[in-house]
């Protein structure tokens, strides 16, 4: 196990001088700390979108088309996907742009940019903001991990395929039952518009539609479920609503530098609107409460490592990267026992009928 050491995750470095490009965008923005989002969006508009459109044209043929398609898929789905997805996550939680521009710019990103990375228009916002953060992975969250054995790959596949085929329907049912008309309407319109658009594009160029639209959608939903599974793999069955003990933190990892401190998931559920650059300090402020609650914090690894260690039941590896805050665990064996307890399936309150109201 590790002791709590100095944090290396990104915080805001005060800046007083801005170049012309930054000054232009600051006229539309609420917070200068969000300028890195503008640079990311700019790179996407330069390197990703033009190539995606090029794949639909007759300018590329044979092996050249496939070579460009493979390079495009790698950069869009492996290099930019995480960066964009977690940036959009931040945009959903905080109003990045001034009131006169917020709705238009956010709508442009949701409807035009998101589909390049596998997010159907409005689905992420409706699910994440309308349900996940309301329920915090508990009983009525349709993407909850509670009722699965969280160190079992078979259980993960069941979880993933349930979300893939039923996730949108279950999210709609949740929002409809709670009379969240605006959200379930946006979810429905966005999902069906995307499906219709993909069908039409298939008649234009089937190969390009699969590479640009369909495969990214399947991959995005797999990645999102893998992330949510790992973030909520350790749950105290005696108090599943306790945010300190139904999520995790990953600190001092390069992942936090490219995905906007997404590793601070406990902090994020405690303070959903907090700017990502403030999360490391917030964690330090709460470290004694983390220790009292025996919250799970890993140092130097991120969600993919944790997922792999869980699926292979390498609890010794997890314990080796576990932060023993204030010596909350007396022994390594005690820490492993607690982690194993928190990955156990929690039985449904109503196994034959999911309560909606």
C-alpha positions in Angstrom: 0.0 0.0 0.0 1.0 3.6 -0.5 1.1 6.7 1.7 -0.6 9.8 0.6 2.1 11.8 -1.2 2.2 15.1 -3.0 -0.3 15.4 -5.8 0.9 15.7 -9.4 -2.5 16.1 -11.0 -3.3 19.3 -12.9 -4.4 22.5 -11.1 -4.8 25.9 -12.6 -1.7 28.0 -13.1 -2.7 31.6 -12.9 -2.3 33.4 -16.3 -2.5 37.1 -17.0 -1.3 37.3 -20.6 -3.4 35.9 -23.5 -2.8 35.6 -27.2 -5.2 37.0 -29.8 -6.9 33.6 -30.3 -7.5 33.3 -26.5 -8.8 36.8 -26.2 -11.3 36.2 -29.0 -12.8 33.2 -27.2 -12.7 34.7 -23.8 -15.4 37.2 -25.0 -17.7 34.2 -25.1 -16.6 32.3 -22.1 -17.4 32.4 -18.4 -14.1 31.0 -17.1 -10.6 31.5 -18.5 -9.6 28.1 -16.9 -11.6 26.5 -19.7 -9.4 27.7 -22.6 -7.8 24.2 -23.0 -11.3 23.0 -24.1 -11.1 25.6 -27.0 -7.7 24.3 -28.1 -9.0 20.7 -28.0 -12.1 21.6 -30.1 -9.9 23.5 -32.5 -7.7 20.5 -33.1 -10.8 18.3 -33.6 -12.1 20.8 -36.3 -8.7 20.7 -38.0 -7.6 17.1 -37.9 -10.8 15.0 -37.3 -13.8 16.5 -39.0 -12.2 17.2 -42.5 -10.9 13.6 -42.7 -14.2 12.1 -41.7 -15.9 14.1 -44.5 -13.2 13.1 -46.9 -14.0 9.4 -46.3 -17.4 10.0 -47.7 -16.1 11.5 -51.0 -15.0 9.6 -54.1 -11.5 11.1 -53.8 -10.1 8.1 -52.0 -10.1 4.5 -53.5 -8.9 1.0 -52.6 -6.1 0.6 -50.1 -5.6 4.4 -49.8 -9.2 4.7 -48.5 -8.6 1.9 -45.9 -5.2 3.4 -44.9 -6.8 6.8 -44.3 -9.8 5.2 -42.5 -7.5 3.2 -40.1 -5.4 6.3 -39.3 -8.6 8.3 -38.8 -10.2 5.7 -36.6 -7.1 5.5 -34.4 -6.8 9.2 -33.8 -10.5 9.9 -33.4 -11.4 6.9 -31.2 -8.2 6.3 -29.3 -6.3 9.6 -29.1 -9.2 12.2 -29.1 -12.1 10.2 -27.8 -11.2 10.2 -24.1 -10.1 13.8 -24.2 -13.3 14.9 -25.9 -15.7 12.7 -23.9 -14.4 14.0 -20.6 -14.3 17.6 -21.9 -18.0 17.2 -22.9 -18.6 15.8 -19.4 -17.2 19.0 -17.9 -19.3 21.1 -20.4 -22.5 19.4 -19.2 -21.8 20.1 -15.5 -20.7 23.8 -15.9 -22.0 26.5 -18.1 -18.8 27.2 -20.0 -20.1 30.0 -22.2 -21.9 33.2 -21.4 -25.7 33.1 -21.4 -26.1 34.6 -24.8 -24.0 31.9 -26.4 -24.3 28.9 -24.1 -27.3 27.2 -25.6 -26.1 27.6 -29.2 -22.5 26.5 -28.7 -23.5 23.6 -26.4 -26.1 22.6 -29.0 -23.6 22.7 -31.8 -21.2 20.5 -29.8 -24.0 18.0 -28.9 -25.5 17.7 -32.3 -22.5 18.2 -34.7 -19.3 17.2 -32.8 -20.5 14.5 -30.4 -21.5 12.0 -33.1 -17.9 11.9 -34.4 -17.0 10.3 -31.1 -20.0 8.0 -30.8 -22.3 10.1 -28.7 -25.8 10.4 -30.1 -27.2 14.0 -29.7 -28.6 14.7 -26.3 -28.2 11.1 -25.0 -25.2 11.7 -22.8 -26.6 14.8 -21.1 -30.0 13.2 -20.6 -28.6 10.0 -19.0 -25.7 11.6 -17.0 -27.4 14.7 -15.7 -31.0 13.6 -15.7 -30.4 10.2 -14.0 -26.9 9.2 -13.0 -26.1 12.2 -10.8 -29.6 12.2 -9.4 -29.4 8.6 -8.3 -25.6 8.3 -7.8 -25.4 4.7 -9.0 -28.2 3.6 -6.7 -31.3 1.4 -7.1 -33.1 3.5 -9.8 -30.1 4.3 -11.9 -30.4 2.2 -15.0 -26.6 2.1 -15.4 -26.1 1.1 -11.8 -23.4 -1.5 -11.0 -24.9 -2.5 -7.7 -26.6 -5.7 -8.8 -23.6 -7.2 -10.6 -20.6 -9.1 -9.3 -18.0 -6.4 -10.0 -14.9 -8.6 -10.3 -16.5 -10.9 -12.9 -16.0 -10.4 -16.6 -19.2 -12.4 -17.3 -21.1 -10.0 -15.1 -19.5 -7.0 -16.9 -20.6 -8.4 -20.3 -24.2 -8.8 -19.0 -24.0 -5.2 -17.7 -22.7 -3.9 -21.0 -25.1 -5.7 -23.3 -28.0 -4.7 -21.1 -27.0 -1.0 -21.5 -26.3 -1.4 -25.2 -29.7 -2.8 -26.0 -31.9 -1.4 -23.2 -30.0 1.6 -21.9 -31.8 4.2 -23.9 -35.2 2.7 -23.2 -34.5 2.4 -19.5 -33.3 6.0 -19.3 -36.5 7.1 -21.2 -38.6 5.1 -18.7 -36.8 6.7 -15.8 -37.2 10.3 -17.1 -40.8 9.7 -18.2 -41.9 8.3 -14.8 -40.5 11.4 -13.2 -42.1 13.7 -15.7 -38.8 15.1 -17.0 -40.4 15.9 -20.3 -37.7 18.2 -21.7 -35.0 15.5 -21.1 -36.9 12.5 -22.4 -38.0 14.5 -25.4 -34.5 15.5 -26.2 -33.2 12.0 -25.6 -35.9 10.5 -28.0 -35.4 13.1 -30.8 -31.6 12.9 -30.6 -31.5 9.1 -30.7 -34.0 8.6 -33.6 -32.5 11.5 -35.6 -29.1 9.9 -35.4 -30.4 6.5 -36.4 -32.3 8.0 -39.4 -29.2 10.0 -40.4 -27.0 6.9 -40.3 -29.5 5.0 -42.4 -29.4 7.7 -45.0 -25.6 7.9 -45.0 -25.4 4.2 -45.7 -26.8 4.9 -49.1 -24.1 7.5 -49.7 -21.2 5.4 -48.5 -21.7 2.3 -46.4 -18.0 1.9 -45.4 -17.6 5.5 -44.3 -20.8 5.4 -42.3 -19.6 2.3 -40.4 -16.2 3.9 -39.7 -17.4 7.4 -38.9 -20.8 6.8 -37.3 -21.6 3.2 -36.3 -18.4 1.7 -34.9 -17.7 4.8 -32.8 -21.2 4.5 -31.3 -20.6 0.9 -30.2 -17.1 1.7 -29.0 -18.3 4.7 -27.0 -21.0 2.8 -25.2 -18.5 0.1 -24.4 -16.0 2.6 -23.1 -18.6 4.5 -21.1 -19.8 1.3 -19.4 -16.3 0.1 -18.7 -15.6 3.5 -17.1 -18.8 3.6 -15.0 -18.3 -0.1 -14.0 -14.8 0.7 -12.7 -15.7 4.0 -11.1 -18.5 2.2 -9.1 -17.0 -1.2 -8.6 -16.4 -0.8 -4.9 -19.7 -0.3 -3.0 -20.3 -0.6 0.7 -23.4 -2.9 0.7 -24.4 -1.6 4.2 -24.6 2.0 2.9 -24.8 2.0 -0.9 -25.9 5.7 -1.0 -22.7 6.8 0.7 -20.7 8.6 -2.1 -17.4 8.1 -0.2 -17.9 4.3 -0.4 -19.7 3.7 -3.7 -17.1 5.3 -5.9 -13.3 5.7 -6.1 -10.5 8.2 -6.7 -7.5 7.7 -8.9 -4.7 10.2 -8.2 -1.2 10.9 -9.6 -1.8 9.4 -12.9 -1.1 10.7 -16.5 -4.8 10.0 -17.3 -5.8 13.0 -15.2 -3.7 15.2 -17.3 -5.4 14.3 -20.6 -8.9 13.7 -19.2 -9.4 16.7 -16.9 -8.9 15.0 -13.5 -11.6 12.4 -14.3 -9.9 10.2 -11.7 -11.3 12.2 -8.9 -14.7 10.5 -9.1 -15.6 10.6 -5.4 -15.0 14.3 -5.4 -17.0 14.7 -8.6 -20.0 13.0 -7.1 -19.7 15.1 -3.9 -19.3 18.3 -5.9 -20.6 17.7 -9.4 -20.2 21.4 -10.5 -16.7 21.8 -9.2 -14.1 22.8 -11.8 -11.7 20.0 -12.5 -8.6 22.1 -11.5 -10.0 22.5 -8.0 -10.5 18.7 -7.4 -7.0 17.9 -6.1 -7.2 20.5 -3.4 -10.7 19.5 -2.5 -9.5 15.9 -2.0 -6.7 17.1 0.3 -9.2 19.1 2.3 -11.4 16.0 2.7 -8.6 13.5 3.3 -9.5 12.8 6.9 -13.1 12.1 6.0 -11.8 9.8 3.2 -9.8 7.9 5.9 -12.7 7.7 8.3 -15.0 6.3 5.6 -12.3 4.0 4.3 -12.8 5.4 0.8 -10.9 3.6 -2.0 -8.2 5.8 -3.5 -5.6 4.5 -5.9 -2.3 6.1 -6.7 -0.5 5.9 -10.1 -3.1 3.7 -11.9 -6.3 4.6 -13.7 -9.6 2.9 -14.7 -8.2 0.6 -17.3 -5.6 -0.8 -14.9 -8.3 -1.3 -12.2 -10.7 -2.9 -14.6 -8.0 -5.4 -15.7 -7.0 -6.2 -12.1 -10.6 -6.7 -11.2 -11.4 -9.0 -14.1 -8.2 -11.1 -13.3 -8.9 -10.8 -9.5 -5.4 -9.4 -8.9 -6.4 -7.8 -5.6 -2.7 -7.8 -4.6 -2.0 -5.4 -7.5 -4.9 -3.2 -6.4 -3.6 -3.2 -2.8 -0.2 -2.3 -4.0 -1.6 0.9 -5.5 -4.1 1.6 -2.7 -3.5 4.8 -0.7 -3.6 4.0 3.0 -4.7 7.4 4.2 -4.0 8.1 7.9 -3.2 4.3 8.2 -6.9 3.5 7.8 -5.9 -0.1 7.1 -3.7 -2.0 9.7 -2.6 -4.6 7.2 -2.6 -5.3 3.5 -4.8 -8.3 4.0 -7.4 -6.1 5.7 -7.5 -3.8 2.7 -7.8 -6.7 0.3 -10.7 -8.2 2.4 -12.6 -4.9 2.3 -12.1 -4.5 -1.5 -13.4 -8.0 -2.0 -16.4 -7.3 0.1 -17.2 -4.1 -1.8 -17.2 -5.8 -5.2 -19.9 -8.3 -4.1 -23.2 -8.2 -5.8 -25.9 -6.3 -3.9 -29.3 -8.0 -4.3 -32.2 -6.0 -5.7 -34.8 -4.9 -3.4 -37.5 -5.9 -5.9 -35.9 -8.6 -8.1 -38.9 -9.2 -10.2 -40.1 -5.7 -10.7 -38.0 -2.6 -11.0 -39.5 0.2 -9.1 -39.9 3.4 -11.1 -41.7 5.7 -8.8 
